[in-house]
Amino acid sequence: MARATSSAALPQPSVRSGTAAKVAKTQLVEQVAERTGLSRRQAASAVTCVVDAMIGALRAGQSVGLPGLGTLSVSPTRARQGVRPGTSDRIQIPAGKKIRFKAATTLKTQL
């Protein structure tokens, strides 16, 4: 399928109090539909499939690399002690997992 070009871009983030605006899934679906010529329903299905594939890979312990964007990976965290806010009680925080994102060099230079 030929790639349709569109001059419409995602909305520019407005920086307010140090936080940027969030791009919603519906906005991504709209961009995919406009740029590929797919219907909104097909574009929504494509975006959902990509997100589901990324989640599946992360759950399986794999890294997800997106050229030009960066790499997502899951890292284990150790159990540790913390302090409950407000009461200053010591609590035990269990071991877990967290998602890490390492931005690609090309993305860093474009920002």
FISEPA-147472 format. One record per atom (N, C-alpha, C, O): residue number from 1; x, y, z; residue in three letters. Coordinates in pm, 1 decimal. Atoms other than C-alpha are relative to their C-alpha. Last residue first. Layout:
% FISEPA-147472
+-----+----------+----------+----------+--------+
! num !        u !        v !        w ! residu !
+-----+----------+----------+----------+--------+
! NUM !        X !        Y !        Z !    ALA !
...
+-----+----------+----------+----------+--------+
% end
This chain:
% FISEPA-147472
+-----+----------+----------+----------+--------+
! num !        u !        v !        w ! residu !
+-----+----------+----------+----------+--------+
! 111 !     70.4 !    -77.8 !   -102.1 !    LEU !
! 111 !   1486.5 !   1713.1 !   2078.7 !    LEU !
! 111 !     85.1 !    118.6 !     32.2 !    LEU !
! 111 !     47.7 !    200.4 !    116.1 !    LEU !
! 110 !    111.7 !    -70.7 !     61.6 !    GLN !
! 110 !   1620.0 !   1580.7 !   1749.0 !    GLN !
! 110 !    -78.0 !     84.0 !     99.7 !    GLN !
! 110 !   -151.3 !    174.8 !     60.5 !    GLN !
! 109 !    -50.6 !   -112.5 !     79.0 !    THR !
! 109 !   1957.9 !   1492.2 !   1901.5 !    THR !
! 109 !   -111.7 !     80.8 !    -63.8 !    THR !
! 109 !    -94.8 !    200.2 !    -88.8 !    THR !
! 108 !    -60.7 !   -100.5 !    -87.7 !    LYS !
! 108 !   1799.3 !   1282.3 !   2175.7 !    LYS !
! 108 !     48.3 !    120.7 !    -79.6 !    LYS !
! 108 !     31.2 !    234.5 !    -35.7 !    LYS !
! 107 !    108.3 !    -71.9 !    -66.5 !    LEU !
! 107 !   1576.4 !   1101.9 !   1926.5 !    LEU !
! 107 !     56.4 !    110.7 !     87.6 !    LEU !
! 107 !      4.7 !    222.4 !     88.2 !    LEU !
! 106 !     63.9 !    -85.1 !    101.3 !    THR !
! 106 !   1873.8 !   1011.1 !   1708.4 !    THR !
! 106 !   -114.9 !     80.0 !     61.0 !    THR !
! 106 !   -135.4 !    196.1 !     25.7 !    THR !
! 105 !    -82.0 !   -118.9 !     20.9 !    THR !
! 105 !   2063.4 !    886.3 !   2014.4 !    THR !
! 105 !    -64.5 !     93.4 !   -100.8 !    THR !
! 105 !    -58.6 !    215.1 !    -83.9 !    THR !
! 104 !    -98.0 !     15.2 !    107.1 !    ALA !
! 104 !   1782.7 !    647.5 !   2098.4 !    ALA !
! 104 !     75.7 !    131.5 !    -17.9 !    ALA !
! 104 !     23.0 !    239.5 !      8.8 !    ALA !
! 103 !     25.6 !    -72.7 !    124.0 !    ALA !
! 103 !   1606.9 !    695.2 !   2431.8 !    ALA !
! 103 !    113.3 !    -21.9 !   -100.0 !    ALA !
! 103 !    230.2 !    -28.9 !    -62.2 !    ALA !
! 102 !   -123.5 !    -67.8 !     37.1 !    LYS !
! 102 !   1651.0 !    426.8 !   2695.3 !    LYS !
! 102 !    -22.3 !     63.1 !   -135.8 !    LYS !
! 102 !    -42.4 !     -6.5 !   -235.3 !    LYS !
! 101 !     -3.1 !    -49.1 !    137.8 !    PHE !
! 101 !   1324.9 !    329.0 !   2857.4 !    PHE !
! 101 !    131.4 !     71.8 !    -21.8 !    PHE !
! 101 !    167.3 !    162.8 !     52.9 !    PHE !
! 100 !   -100.4 !   -102.2 !     29.7 !    ARG !
! 100 !   1306.0 !    114.7 !   3169.0 !    ARG !
! 100 !    -11.6 !     38.7 !   -146.8 !    ARG !
! 100 !    -44.3 !    -43.6 !   -232.3 !    ARG !
!  99 !    -28.1 !    -17.1 !    141.5 !    ILE !
!  99 !   1004.1 !    -76.4 !   3293.1 !    ILE !
!  99 !     99.6 !    113.9 !    -15.6 !    ILE !
!  99 !     83.5 !    221.1 !     42.7 !    ILE !
!  98 !     34.7 !   -131.2 !     52.4 !    LYS !
!  98 !   1003.7 !   -186.6 !   3652.9 !    LYS !
!  98 !     39.7 !      6.5 !   -146.5 !    LYS !
!  98 !    128.8 !    -65.2 !   -192.0 !    LYS !
!  97 !    -54.4 !    -27.5 !    132.8 !    LYS !
!  97 !    991.4 !   -521.9 !   3825.1 !    LYS !
!  97 !    -38.3 !    141.4 !    -38.1 !    LYS !
!  97 !   -141.6 !    193.0 !      4.6 !    LYS !
!  96 !     94.8 !    -10.7 !    110.8 !    GLY !
!  96 !    933.5 !   -627.7 !   4183.5 !    GLY !
!  96 !     72.4 !     19.6 !   -132.0 !    GLY !
!  96 !    188.5 !    -18.4 !   -147.0 !    GLY !
!  95 !    -69.1 !      1.5 !    128.9 !    ALA !
!  95 !   1096.8 !   -696.3 !   4516.2 !    ALA !
!  95 !   -105.5 !      5.9 !   -110.1 !    ALA !
!  95 !   -219.1 !    -37.4 !    -90.5 !    ALA !
!  94 !    -39.3 !    128.1 !     59.0 !    PRO !
!  94 !    879.7 !   -607.5 !   4815.6 !    PRO !
!  94 !     76.5 !     17.5 !   -131.5 !    PRO !
!  94 !     70.5 !    122.8 !   -194.9 !    PRO !
!  93 !     48.6 !     -6.5 !    138.0 !    ILE !
!  93 !    886.5 !   -271.2 !   4997.7 !    ILE !
!  93 !     47.3 !   -127.5 !    -68.7 !    ILE !
!  93 !    167.5 !   -153.8 !    -73.0 !    ILE !
!  92 !    -77.2 !     83.8 !     91.1 !    GLN !
!  92 !    924.6 !   -327.4 !   5372.2 !    GLN !
!  92 !    -64.7 !      7.7 !   -137.8 !    GLN !
!  92 !   -182.5 !    -24.7 !   -153.0 !    GLN !
!  91 !     75.3 !    106.5 !     66.3 !    ILE !
!  91 !    790.1 !    -40.0 !   5580.5 !    ILE !
!  91 !     94.3 !    -78.9 !    -89.2 !    ILE !
!  91 !    198.2 !    -28.2 !   -131.7 !    ILE !
!  90 !    -82.4 !     78.0 !     92.4 !    ARG !
!  90 !    943.9 !    195.0 !   5836.6 !    ARG !
!  90 !    -85.9 !   -112.3 !    -57.3 !    ARG !
!  90 !   -156.4 !   -182.1 !     15.6 !    ARG !
!  89 !    -16.7 !    141.9 !    -32.2 !    ASP !
!  89 !    685.1 !    426.6 !   5990.1 !    ASP !
!  89 !     88.9 !    -65.7 !   -105.0 !    ASP !
!  89 !     77.6 !    -36.2 !   -224.0 !    ASP !
!  88 !   -142.3 !     31.3 !    -15.9 !    SER !
!  88 !    742.3 !    801.1 !   5926.6 !    SER !
!  88 !     24.9 !   -143.8 !     45.0 !    SER !
!  88 !    134.2 !   -174.6 !     92.4 !    SER !
!  87 !    -13.6 !     64.9 !   -131.1 !    THR !
!  87 !    367.3 !    857.0 !   5974.1 !    THR !
!  87 !    145.4 !    -29.8 !     34.5 !    THR !
!  87 !    177.2 !    -57.5 !    150.1 !    THR !
!  86 !     98.0 !    -44.5 !    -98.2 !    GLY !
!  86 !    297.6 !   1110.9 !   5699.7 !    GLY !
!  86 !     17.9 !    -59.9 !    137.3 !    GLY !
!  86 !     -2.1 !      8.2 !    237.9 !    GLY !
!  85 !     17.7 !   -144.5 !    -12.5 !    PRO !
!  85 !    478.1 !    930.0 !   5422.1 !    PRO !
!  85 !   -107.2 !     33.7 !    103.8 !    PRO !
!  85 !   -209.6 !    -33.9 !    113.2 !    PRO !
!  84 !    137.0 !    -36.2 !     34.9 !    ARG !
!  84 !    552.7 !    562.9 !   5493.9 !    ARG !
!  84 !    -17.2 !    151.5 !     20.4 !    ARG !
!  84 !      5.4 !    202.2 !    130.3 !    ARG !
!  83 !     64.9 !    -73.4 !   -107.6 !    VAL !
!  83 !    929.9 !    519.3 !   5498.0 !    VAL !
!  83 !   -138.6 !     41.3 !    -47.4 !    VAL !
!  83 !   -153.0 !    102.9 !   -153.0 !    VAL !
!  82 !     44.8 !   -134.3 !     32.4 !    GLY !
!  82 !   1101.0 !    258.3 !   5285.1 !    GLY !
!  82 !    -62.1 !     64.2 !    121.9 !    GLY !
!  82 !    -69.9 !      3.4 !    228.7 !    GLY !
!  81 !     78.4 !    -66.7 !   -103.9 !    GLN !
!  81 !   1299.1 !    -60.1 !   5327.1 !    GLN !
!  81 !    -35.0 !    139.9 !    -47.0 !    GLN !
!  81 !     43.6 !    205.6 !   -115.3 !    GLN !
!  80 !    -68.7 !   -104.8 !    -73.1 !    ARG !
!  80 !   1408.0 !   -261.5 !   5027.7 !    ARG !
!  80 !    -90.0 !     57.6 !    107.0 !    ARG !
!  80 !   -210.5 !     32.5 !    109.1 !    ARG !
!  79 !     80.6 !    -38.3 !   -116.2 !    ALA !
!  79 !   1328.8 !   -565.6 !   4818.3 !    ALA !
!  79 !     80.0 !    103.7 !     78.0 !    ALA !
!  79 !    202.7 !     96.3 !     84.6 !    ALA !
!  78 !    -20.6 !     75.1 !   -123.3 !    ARG !
!  78 !   1534.0 !   -563.0 !   4500.7 !    ARG !
!  78 !    -99.2 !     45.9 !    106.2 !    ARG !
!  78 !   -150.8 !    157.5 !    100.8 !    ARG !
!  77 !    -37.4 !    -86.5 !   -111.5 !    THR !
!  77 !   1409.6 !   -439.2 !   4164.3 !    THR !
!  77 !     13.3 !    -87.2 !    124.5 !    THR !
!  77 !    -57.3 !   -186.9 !    139.5 !    THR !
!  76 !     46.0 !     38.0 !   -134.5 !    PRO !
!  76 !   1408.5 !   -645.3 !   3844.7 !    PRO !
!  76 !     43.9 !    104.0 !    102.9 !    PRO !
!  76 !    147.8 !    168.3 !     87.4 !    PRO !
!  75 !   -109.6 !     23.1 !    -94.2 !    SER !
!  75 !   1447.9 !   -467.9 !   3511.2 !    SER !
!  75 !    -56.8 !    -40.8 !    135.1 !    SER !
!  75 !   -156.2 !     15.7 !    180.9 !    SER !
!  74 !     47.3 !     22.8 !   -136.3 !    VAL !
!  74 !   1208.6 !   -481.6 !   3215.6 !    VAL !
!  74 !    120.2 !    -31.6 !     87.0 !    VAL !
!  74 !    202.8 !   -115.9 !     52.0 !    VAL !
!  73 !    -40.9 !    125.7 !    -60.6 !    SER !
!  73 !   1314.1 !   -328.8 !   2883.9 !    SER !
!  73 !    -55.4 !     -8.1 !    141.7 !    SER !
!  73 !    -94.4 !     92.7 !    200.5 !    SER !
!  72 !     72.2 !     28.9 !   -123.8 !    LEU !
!  72 !   1203.5 !    -60.6 !   2640.2 !    LEU !
!  72 !     49.3 !   -133.7 !     52.2 !    LEU !
!  72 !     68.7 !   -227.7 !    -24.9 !    LEU !
!  71 !     16.0 !    139.1 !    -40.2 !    THR !
!  71 !   1449.1 !     61.2 !   2376.3 !    THR !
!  71 !    -72.0 !     -8.0 !    133.6 !    THR !
!  71 !    -36.3 !     61.4 !    228.8 !    THR !
!  70 !    -73.1 !     48.9 !   -116.0 !    GLY !
!  70 !   1455.4 !    390.3 !   2187.4 !    GLY !
!  70 !    -29.9 !   -145.3 !     28.2 !    GLY !
!  70 !    -86.7 !   -215.9 !    -55.0 !    GLY !
!  69 !     73.3 !    -36.8 !   -120.8 !    LEU !
!  69 !   1281.5 !    611.9 !   1933.8 !    LEU !
!  69 !     75.4 !    -44.1 !    124.9 !    LEU !
!  69 !    110.0 !     38.9 !    209.0 !    LEU !
!  68 !     29.9 !   -141.7 !      2.3 !    GLY !
!  68 !   1480.0 !    617.1 !   1609.3 !    GLY !
!  68 !    -73.6 !     49.4 !    122.7 !    GLY !
!  68 !    -83.9 !    170.1 !    144.2 !    GLY !
!  67 !   -103.3 !    -84.3 !     59.9 !    PRO !
!  67 !   1466.6 !    241.8 !   1580.1 !    PRO !
!  67 !    -44.6 !    145.5 !     -9.2 !    PRO !
!  67 !   -155.9 !    175.5 !    -52.3 !    PRO !
!  66 !     68.9 !    -75.3 !    102.9 !    LEU !
!  66 !   1209.2 !     91.5 !   1819.9 !    LEU !
!  66 !    101.1 !     97.2 !    -61.1 !    LEU !
!  66 !    131.1 !    200.2 !     -0.8 !    LEU !
!  65 !    -74.0 !   -109.8 !     61.0 !    GLY !
!  65 !   1370.7 !   -177.4 !   2028.5 !    GLY !
!  65 !    -80.6 !     63.3 !   -111.1 !    GLY !
!  65 !   -130.8 !     -5.5 !   -200.0 !    GLY !
!  64 !     69.1 !    -44.0 !    121.0 !    VAL !
!  64 !   1161.5 !   -394.5 !   2260.0 !    VAL !
!  64 !     74.6 !    121.4 !    -53.1 !    VAL !
!  64 !     77.2 !    226.3 !     11.3 !    VAL !
!  63 !     -4.0 !   -144.4 !     21.4 !    SER !
!  63 !   1359.4 !   -590.0 !   2518.2 !    SER !
!  63 !    -73.3 !     31.2 !   -129.1 !    SER !
!  63 !    -79.6 !    -51.9 !   -219.6 !    SER !
!  62 !    -75.7 !    -50.5 !    114.5 !    GLN !
!  62 !   1253.5 !   -944.2 !   2604.1 !    GLN !
!  62 !      1.5 !    152.7 !      0.4 !    GLN !
!  62 !    -86.4 !    216.6 !     58.2 !    GLN !
!  61 !   -135.9 !    -35.3 !    -40.2 !    GLY !
!  61 !   1148.8 !  -1074.4 !   2944.5 !    GLY !
!  61 !     87.7 !     51.3 !   -112.6 !    GLY !
!  61 !    208.8 !     64.6 !    -95.4 !    GLY !
!  60 !    -85.1 !    117.0 !     23.2 !    ALA !
!  60 !    839.4 !  -1258.8 !   2822.2 !    ALA !
!  60 !    146.2 !     28.4 !     35.9 !    ALA !
!  60 !    232.1 !    -58.5 !     21.4 !    ALA !
!  59 !     39.3 !    103.3 !    -96.9 !    ARG !
!  59 !    620.9 !   -989.3 !   2978.1 !    ARG !
!  59 !     87.2 !   -124.0 !    -11.3 !    ARG !
!  59 !    112.3 !   -192.5 !     87.8 !    ARG !
!  58 !    -48.4 !    -43.5 !   -131.1 !    LEU !
!  58 !    814.9 !   -727.2 !   2778.9 !    LEU !
!  58 !    -34.5 !   -102.4 !    107.9 !    LEU !
!  58 !     47.5 !   -130.0 !    195.5 !    LEU !
!  57 !   -145.6 !     16.4 !     -1.7 !    ALA !
!  57 !    757.5 !   -920.3 !   2455.1 !    ALA !
!  57 !     57.5 !     40.2 !    135.4 !    ALA !
!  57 !    145.7 !    -28.0 !    187.5 !    ALA !
!  56 !    -31.3 !    142.7 !     -2.4 !    GLY !
!  56 !    385.5 !   -954.2 !   2524.7 !    GLY !
!  56 !    149.9 !    -25.5 !      6.0 !    GLY !
!  56 !    195.5 !   -112.8 !     79.9 !    GLY !
!  55 !     28.4 !     46.8 !   -136.1 !    ILE !
!  55 !    354.6 !   -584.2 !   2609.2 !    ILE !
!  55 !     34.7 !   -147.8 !     13.8 !    ILE !
!  55 !     92.4 !   -189.1 !    114.4 !    ILE !
!  54 !   -103.3 !    -56.2 !    -87.1 !    MET !
!  54 !    524.5 !   -488.4 !   2281.4 !    MET !
!  54 !    -18.4 !    -48.7 !    143.5 !    MET !
!  54 !     78.8 !    -85.6 !    209.4 !    MET !
!  53 !   -123.5 !     72.6 !     29.0 !    ALA !
!  53 !    301.5 !   -724.4 !   2081.8 !    ALA !
!  53 !    113.6 !     49.3 !     88.9 !    ALA !
!  53 !    194.9 !    -30.4 !    135.6 !    ALA !
!  52 !     11.8 !    134.7 !    -57.6 !    ASP !
!  52 !     -8.5 !   -581.9 !   2252.5 !    ASP !
!  52 !    126.6 !    -82.1 !    -22.7 !    ASP !
!  52 !    169.8 !   -155.5 !     66.2 !    ASP !
!  51 !    -11.2 !    -14.3 !   -146.1 !    VAL !
!  51 !    101.4 !   -224.9 !   2171.1 !    VAL !
!  51 !     -6.4 !   -137.1 !     67.0 !    VAL !
!  51 !     72.0 !   -165.0 !    157.6 !    VAL !
!  50 !   -138.7 !    -36.8 !    -29.2 !    VAL !
!  50 !    160.3 !   -315.0 !   1805.5 !    VAL !
!  50 !     21.2 !      9.8 !    150.9 !    VAL !
!  50 !    119.6 !    -42.1 !    203.5 !    VAL !
!  49 !    -84.8 !    117.2 !     23.8 !    CYS !
!  49 !   -172.4 !   -499.8 !   1780.1 !    CYS !
!  49 !    145.8 !     30.0 !     33.3 !    CYS !
!  49 !    214.1 !    -53.7 !     92.3 !    CYS !
!  48 !     23.6 !     94.7 !   -108.8 !    THR !
!  48 !   -361.1 !   -208.0 !   1939.3 !    THR !
!  48 !     88.9 !   -123.0 !    -14.0 !    THR !
!  48 !    143.7 !   -170.9 !     85.2 !    THR !
!  47 !    -64.3 !    -57.5 !   -118.3 !    VAL !
!  47 !   -204.8 !     38.0 !   1694.0 !    VAL !
!  47 !    -14.4 !    -95.1 !    118.0 !    VAL !
!  47 !     81.6 !   -117.0 !    191.9 !    VAL !
!  46 !   -145.2 !      6.4 !     19.7 !    ALA !
!  46 !   -299.9 !   -185.1 !   1399.4 !    ALA !
!  46 !     73.5 !     52.5 !    122.6 !    ALA !
!  46 !    169.2 !    -10.0 !    168.2 !    ALA !
!  45 !    -39.6 !    140.2 !    -12.8 !    SER !
!  45 !   -656.5 !   -237.4 !   1524.8 !    SER !
!  45 !    151.4 !    -14.5 !    -12.3 !    SER !
!  45 !    212.9 !    -91.1 !     61.9 !    SER !
!  44 !     11.4 !     31.7 !   -143.0 !    ALA !
!  44 !   -700.8 !    136.9 !   1575.3 !    ALA !
!  44 !     42.8 !   -143.8 !     25.4 !    ALA !
!  44 !    109.8 !   -172.2 !    124.7 !    ALA !
!  43 !   -113.1 !    -64.5 !    -66.6 !    ALA !
!  43 !   -569.5 !    195.8 !   1222.5 !    ALA !
!  43 !     -1.1 !    -30.1 !    149.4 !    ALA !
!  43 !    103.7 !    -55.5 !    208.9 !    ALA !
!  42 !   -119.4 !     77.1 !     33.9 !    GLN !
!  42 !   -815.7 !    -57.5 !   1081.1 !    GLN !
!  42 !    123.5 !     57.3 !     70.7 !    GLN !
!  42 !    207.8 !    -17.5 !    120.2 !    GLN !
!  41 !     12.9 !    130.7 !    -64.8 !    ARG !
!  41 !  -1105.4 !    106.9 !   1268.0 !    ARG !
!  41 !    122.7 !    -86.5 !    -26.5 !    ARG !
!  41 !    174.0 !   -151.5 !     64.5 !    ARG !
!  40 !    -29.5 !    -17.9 !   -142.7 !    ARG !
!  40 !   -992.4 !    453.8 !   1165.0 !    ARG !
!  40 !     -5.5 !   -133.3 !     73.9 !    ARG !
!  40 !     76.2 !   -159.2 !    162.3 !    ARG !
!  39 !    114.7 !    -54.4 !    -72.0 !    SER !
!  39 !   -983.3 !    343.7 !    802.1 !    SER !
!  39 !     39.0 !     16.1 !    146.6 !    SER !
!  39 !    138.7 !    -40.6 !    191.2 !    SER !
!  38 !     86.6 !     99.4 !    -63.3 !    LEU !
!  38 !   -642.3 !    298.5 !    649.0 !    LEU !
!  38 !   -121.6 !     68.9 !     60.5 !    LEU !
!  38 !   -120.0 !    189.0 !     87.5 !    LEU !
!  37 !    120.2 !     18.8 !     80.2 !    GLY !
!  37 !   -497.0 !    559.8 !    414.1 !    GLY !
!  37 !    -91.2 !   -108.6 !     54.9 !    GLY !
!  37 !   -190.6 !   -143.7 !     -8.6 !    GLY !
!  36 !     -2.4 !    126.6 !     73.2 !    THR !
!  36 !   -153.7 !    518.6 !    566.3 !    THR !
!  36 !   -120.0 !    -19.2 !    -91.7 !    THR !
!  36 !   -118.1 !   -105.4 !   -179.6 !    THR !
!  35 !   -126.0 !     22.9 !     70.6 !    ARG !
!  35 !    -72.1 !    869.6 !    690.1 !    ARG !
!  35 !      0.7 !   -125.7 !    -84.2 !    ARG !
!  35 !     77.5 !   -134.8 !   -180.0 !    ARG !
!  34 !    -28.0 !   -104.1 !     99.6 !    GLU !
!  34 !   -425.9 !    974.6 !    782.8 !    GLU !
!  34 !    122.6 !    -32.3 !    -84.5 !    GLU !
!  34 !    121.2 !    -11.7 !   -205.9 !    GLU !
!  33 !    104.7 !      2.5 !    103.2 !    ALA !
!  33 !   -521.5 !    648.6 !    955.0 !    ALA !
!  33 !     29.7 !    101.2 !   -110.9 !    ALA !
!  33 !     18.0 !     69.3 !   -229.2 !    ALA !
!  32 !    -22.7 !    121.7 !     79.1 !    VAL !
!  32 !   -190.6 !    627.1 !   1143.5 !    VAL !
!  32 !   -101.5 !     -6.1 !   -113.7 !    VAL !
!  32 !    -65.4 !    -38.4 !   -226.9 !    VAL !
!  31 !   -119.2 !    -21.0 !     82.2 !    GLN !
!  31 !   -228.7 !    990.0 !   1256.2 !    GLN !
!  31 !     28.5 !   -121.0 !    -88.8 !    GLN !
!  31 !     62.0 !   -105.2 !   -206.2 !    GLN !
!  30 !     34.3 !    -98.5 !    102.7 !    GLU !
!  30 !   -587.7 !    933.0 !   1376.8 !    GLU !
!  30 !    119.2 !     23.9 !    -94.3 !    GLU !
!  30 !    101.4 !     31.0 !   -215.9 !    GLU !
!  29 !     84.0 !     70.2 !     97.8 !    VAL !
!  29 !   -484.6 !    617.7 !   1563.4 !    VAL !
!  29 !    -34.5 !     93.5 !   -115.3 !    VAL !
!  29 !    -29.9 !     53.4 !   -231.5 !    VAL !
!  28 !    -89.1 !     86.8 !     76.8 !    LEU !
!  28 !   -206.3 !    811.2 !   1736.2 !    LEU !
!  28 !    -76.9 !    -73.4 !   -109.3 !    LEU !
!  28 !    -29.9 !    -84.2 !   -222.6 !    LEU !
!  27 !    -77.0 !    -88.0 !     87.5 !    GLN !
!  27 !   -455.0 !   1081.1 !   1837.5 !    GLN !
!  27 !     99.2 !    -80.1 !    -83.4 !    GLN !
!  27 !    121.0 !    -48.8 !   -200.5 !    GLN !
!  26 !     88.1 !    -41.7 !    109.8 !    THR !
!  26 !   -694.6 !    816.5 !   1969.1 !    THR !
!  26 !     71.8 !     93.3 !    -96.6 !    THR !
!  26 !     45.9 !     90.4 !   -216.9 !    THR !
!  25 !      4.7 !    106.8 !     98.9 !    LYS !
!  25 !   -409.8 !    664.3 !   2171.9 !    LYS !
!  25 !    -87.5 !     40.2 !   -118.9 !    LYS !
!  25 !    -55.5 !      7.3 !   -233.1 !    LYS !
!  24 !     89.8 !    111.3 !    -27.6 !    ALA !
!  24 !   -363.0 !    993.8 !   2353.4 !    ALA !
!  24 !      2.4 !   -102.3 !   -113.8 !    ALA !
!  24 !     43.3 !    -72.1 !   -225.9 !    ALA !
!  23 !     66.3 !     35.3 !    124.7 !    VAL !
!  23 !    -62.7 !   1223.4 !   2322.2 !    VAL !
!  23 !    -81.5 !   -125.3 !     26.6 !    VAL !
!  23 !    -26.6 !   -227.5 !     67.7 !    VAL !
!  22 !     -3.9 !    140.8 !     39.3 !    LYS !
!  22 !     24.7 !   1359.6 !   2666.6 !    LYS !
!  22 !    -74.6 !    -17.5 !   -132.1 !    LYS !
!  22 !   -179.1 !     44.1 !   -153.6 !    LYS !
!  21 !    131.3 !     56.4 !     28.5 !    ALA !
!  21 !    104.0 !   1725.9 !   2734.0 !    ALA !
!  21 !     16.0 !   -142.3 !    -51.8 !    ALA !
!  21 !    117.8 !   -175.5 !   -112.5 !    ALA !
!  20 !     46.5 !    -15.8 !    137.5 !    ALA !
!  20 !    449.0 !   1797.9 !   2875.5 !    ALA !
!  20 !   -137.7 !    -63.3 !    -15.4 !    ALA !
!  20 !   -174.1 !   -153.6 !     59.9 !    ALA !
!  19 !     55.2 !    121.6 !     58.0 !    THR !
!  19 !    533.7 !   1849.1 !   3241.8 !    THR !
!  19 !    -52.9 !     29.3 !   -139.8 !    THR !
!  19 !   -105.9 !    137.3 !   -165.7 !    THR !
!  18 !    -97.5 !    106.6 !     15.2 !    GLY !
!  18 !    771.4 !   2107.7 !   3390.2 !    GLY !
!  18 !    -54.4 !   -129.4 !    -56.5 !    GLY !
!  18 !     21.5 !   -225.3 !    -69.8 !    GLY !
!  17 !    -46.0 !     48.7 !   -130.3 !    SER !
!  17 !    500.1 !   2335.2 !   3524.5 !    SER !
!  17 !     93.6 !   -120.0 !    -13.1 !    SER !
!  17 !     92.9 !   -209.7 !     71.2 !    SER !
!  16 !     66.8 !    -73.7 !   -105.8 !    ARG !
!  16 !    352.9 !   2373.5 !   3178.1 !    ARG !
!  16 !     41.0 !    -64.6 !    131.3 !    ARG !
!  16 !     16.4 !   -183.3 !    152.8 !    ARG !
!  15 !    -72.9 !     20.4 !   -123.7 !    VAL !
!  15 !    529.3 !   2270.4 !   2862.0 !    VAL !
!  15 !    -59.8 !     92.0 !    105.0 !    VAL !
!  15 !    -60.7 !    214.3 !     91.0 !    VAL !
!  14 !     -8.4 !   -128.7 !    -67.0 !    SER !
!  14 !    280.6 !   2248.4 !   2581.9 !    SER !
!  14 !     65.9 !    -24.4 !    134.6 !    SER !
!  14 !     16.8 !   -102.5 !    216.0 !    SER !
!  13 !     22.7 !     -0.8 !   -144.8 !    PRO !
!  13 !    350.1 !   1947.5 !   2370.2 !    PRO !
!  13 !     11.0 !    141.1 !     55.2 !    PRO !
!  13 !     98.6 !    218.4 !     16.4 !    PRO !
!  12 !   -123.1 !    -31.3 !    -70.8 !    GLN !
!  12 !    311.9 !   2002.8 !   1996.8 !    GLN !
!  12 !    -27.6 !      4.1 !    148.7 !    GLN !
!  12 !   -127.9 !     61.1 !    191.7 !    GLN !
!  11 !     -4.6 !   -128.7 !    -66.8 !    PRO !
!  11 !      6.7 !   1831.7 !   1854.9 !    PRO !
!  11 !    131.1 !     18.5 !     75.5 !    PRO !
!  11 !    183.8 !    -75.1 !    135.7 !    PRO !
!  10 !     54.4 !     11.1 !   -134.7 !    LEU !
!  10 !     82.7 !   1537.5 !   1629.8 !    LEU !
!  10 !      9.7 !    135.4 !     67.6 !    LEU !
!  10 !    100.2 !    212.9 !     36.8 !    LEU !
!   9 !    -89.7 !     64.6 !    -95.6 !    ALA !
!   9 !    147.7 !   1640.8 !   1274.8 !    ALA !
!   9 !    -70.3 !    -12.6 !    133.7 !    ALA !
!   9 !   -174.9 !     47.9 !    157.3 !    ALA !
!   8 !     49.6 !     -7.4 !   -137.8 !    ALA !
!   8 !    -74.1 !   1722.7 !    982.1 !    ALA !
!   8 !     94.4 !    -78.2 !     90.4 !    ALA !
!   8 !    130.6 !   -192.2 !     61.0 !    ALA !
!   7 !    -69.1 !   -110.4 !    -64.8 !    SER !
!   7 !    127.9 !   1771.6 !    663.2 !    SER !
!   7 !    -45.1 !     14.7 !    144.1 !    SER !
!   7 !     15.7 !     88.8 !    221.3 !    SER !
!   6 !     91.0 !    -93.2 !    -62.9 !    SER !
!   6 !     24.1 !   1428.7 !    548.6 !    SER !
!   6 !     80.0 !    109.4 !     66.4 !    SER !
!   6 !    181.1 !     83.1 !    131.6 !    SER !
!   5 !    -68.9 !   -101.7 !    -78.5 !    THR !
!   5 !    191.8 !   1189.4 !    317.4 !    THR !
!   5 !   -101.7 !     98.6 !     51.9 !    THR !
!   5 !   -200.6 !    129.6 !    -14.5 !    THR !
!   4 !     55.1 !   -133.6 !     21.0 !    ALA !
!   4 !     13.3 !    876.2 !    209.3 !    ALA !
!   4 !     76.7 !     98.3 !     86.7 !    ALA !
!   4 !    105.0 !     70.9 !    203.4 !    ALA !
!   3 !      3.5 !    -80.6 !   -122.4 !    ARG !
!   3 !    225.0 !    565.0 !    199.6 !    ARG !
!   3 !    -49.7 !    139.6 !    -33.4 !    ARG !
!   3 !      8.8 !    210.0 !   -115.7 !    ARG !
!   2 !    -79.5 !   -122.1 !      7.1 !    ALA !
!   2 !    136.1 !    341.9 !    -89.0 !    ALA !
!   2 !    -16.8 !     81.3 !    126.9 !    ALA !
!   2 !   -124.5 !     87.8 !    186.1 !    ALA !
!   1 !     84.4 !   -116.5 !      0.0 !    MET !
!   1 !      0.0 !      0.0 !      0.0 !    MET !
!   1 !     88.7 !    122.5 !      0.0 !    MET !
!   1 !    186.4 !    128.3 !     74.7 !    MET !
+-----+----------+----------+----------+--------+
% end
